[in-house]
């Protein structure tokens, strides 16, 4: 399995330097990159973590002694190649803030409560058709200090792994109709509007479970002209 994407799709991905997103100014290279050959272990190394996926790792509402607070949601979709074919046995991981907009991380000192029943992290494998599914809590928006009155729209981070150490892609999934979209430099670092909208999930009433959880569909296209924008840094 290959997670690379062709050059013609790179314009749909956010650049390493996006001045509106201030931390990229410090992280972006100021000198020409030095190519380094990948080692054999990097290219053909063991499956990265697939074998450690447990039965309920895709349900973030079952990680504590009780149910986490917030709105339960289902997030599902397919991992697809450039021809719309499902990519089987892909390791899909997610991480997110809780319903109050706070991460379980020492760096996050946002004055919002942590939830003892919510870690904000989950993992699963796509099935033979490339399908994946998570049950989680809808994350809250949070302030992030990039500029005056800066708030991140509600989002979920996704990571997809191939079968070697270098085949990993990372993206973010957003929710439809978020009023913070026009004000978020990270979301708008993808300058192609059609590509940017591919990071926004679709509300899925058909797969919403009555009296239990709303559902959102988010297909992850690995490469090609319809590729999901991926972080390139």
Order of alpha helices (4+ residues) and beta strands (2+ residues): alpha-alpha-beta-beta-beta-beta-beta-beta-beta-beta-alpha-beta-beta-beta
